[in-house]
Amino acid sequence: MIFPEYYPKNTKDFSNESVFHARFKKEMGREAIVYYSVKFITPDVPMREIDFIVVTPKLILCIELKNGKWRYRDSTWKFYNRRSKNWEEQENKPYKGPVDQIRSGRKILGEFLNNHNSFEDPVPDAYFKSCIFFLKNDPSDFPVPDKEKEFFVGKSKLKNKNLTMREIIKDLEDPNLPPLSQEQMKNVNEIIQVNLNFVEDFDSRLNSQQKKLIALTHEQFELLSRRKKFSRTIVLGIPGSGKTIVALEQARRLELERIKTVFITGNTYLANRFSRFRDWRFVHFINENNFDTLTKKSEFLILDSTEEYLNQDFISKLDSILKGGMSAGKWLLFGDFYKSIDILKYKEALTQLKGIADREVVWKENIRTPRKVYEQACILGRKEVIPSLLPDITGIHYVTIESEEEIFQKLSWSIQYGLRELDLEQEEIVILSLNPDLTKKIIDYYDSTKNGQPLVIAYNGNHHINRSHSGNSSVRIADLHEFHGREARFVILIGISDFNDPAYFESYYDALTRTTSVCSIIFPEKLREQLVTLFKKKNN
């Protein structure tokens, strides 16, 4: 099996890649999976492309094709330039010659697999190998140690019609190694396929995921359809369970039914967006502080994000704006399940309302955060890992930095990954910071070095999005509390100083559950061991 199944049309074929694509497809057999033109596009490793990666039960092999003539003299690799008719060194490359190219490529593959496997090598290092297919040389042409020549495959062997590609690859396998398990091979292949745009492209995955995001679950549909049977309902849900989405859908239905309703939210961003509902006649949107705008009592009350404002004193205020008061009136309340346990005043207020509610519903399934991202959110937040129902677009990207200055390069990698590879719009990407000083530093940096890069901008005091000079919305950056109750397709989390500090557990959980598609976490390399220990503890 080979990915992609067909050689791409309109591709310039400088190294006979189409020939080898066809041979791998025909001659490798069922045990092997071959990937052609593997581009490392994720922000956790440097950009690099490998011609072919072959995964067999005894080998994970990186292959580079060399269609020109090469020579090795005075410790230097040179290729023959047919245009200038001279022997020349490769220029403007992050490697020196074909051997360094394939070795560094194999190293990047190892780092990539490790990063996307909870910082564990999915298979032992002994199974990884790299080789060069020289189409116009034989290994004997190069005065290098025989140990290096073991991984040179020359023109004589490649042109031998009696040898299949499976036989050529089998010669590179170590006969003393036991075969990899099916689980190990599946893991390696899944990491490559999910993160590197194989099988189903990112655009198709995003479209499929979007359909799930806008569809109501059975529990949500049941809650909305049985409003008349239950007059007073409390819904406590984990982040990403769809509370605000259902609250707004209930408001929309009440507007259509011409029922006078008040919608109260503690979500600052949503409160500032109420103007988009100004043409609604029967649903009145307010935040928790502007009751004075109400002149008549409502027939129905929707309370969203109640963890931000609800207490026993506030309940008495609600009695004054709802027909029948809270004990006999009609209302629907949404709140955070975890905070209903942790915040004493909120817990006491809910206990009072539970005594008069017709029913209580608990939503513990996340439906708005991708599975892998939500799993990591629970681990970093030290919460029970409950599988999310939303499929993954790609894996979570852990990106390390050696110094604070390196964050600008890694931010650029992440942003470009979102724009170019995922085809997201700038406004669909947000950088969430846990360090206000770092937030300011990044804003100042981008403000002074625009140079065609995506312009990172901040929220102003009202949490509105500023505009760049061109009038286009830009990649956003915000401290985590400023982004409460909001979502973005791609979240980049920065400003992490300690994964083991309990003061930040809730912040890690909140930040990762803000994404509906993709997440990158940029953190100091010195904290890697904290994650390794944490993931091992979880696996055990």
ABEGO torsion letter per residue (X at the ends): XBOBABBBBGBBBAAGAAAAAAAAAAAAEAABBBBBGBBBABAABBBBBBABBBBBAABBBBBBBBABBBBBBGGBBBBBBAAAGBBBBBBGBABBEAAAAAAAAAAAAAAAAAAAAGGBBABBAAABBBBBBBAABBAAABBBBAAAAAABBBAAAAABAABBAAAAAAAABBAABBBBBAAAAAAAAAAAAAAAGBGBBAAAAAAAAAAAAABBBAAAAAAAAAAAABABBBBBBBBGAGAAAAAAAAAAAAAAAGBBBBBBBABAAAAAAAAAAAABAABBBBBAABAAABABBBABBBBBGAAAABBAAAAAAAAAABBGEAAABBBBBBBBAAAAAABAAAAAAAAAAAAABABBBBBABBAABBAAAAAAAAAAAGBBBBBBABBBABBBBBBBBABAAAAAAAAAAAAAAAAAAAGBBAAABBBBBABAAAAAAAAAAAAAAAGGBBBBBBBBAAGBBBBBAAGBBBBBBBBAAAABGBBBABBBBBGBABAABAAAAAAAAAAAAABAABBBBBBBAAAAAAAAAAAAAAAX
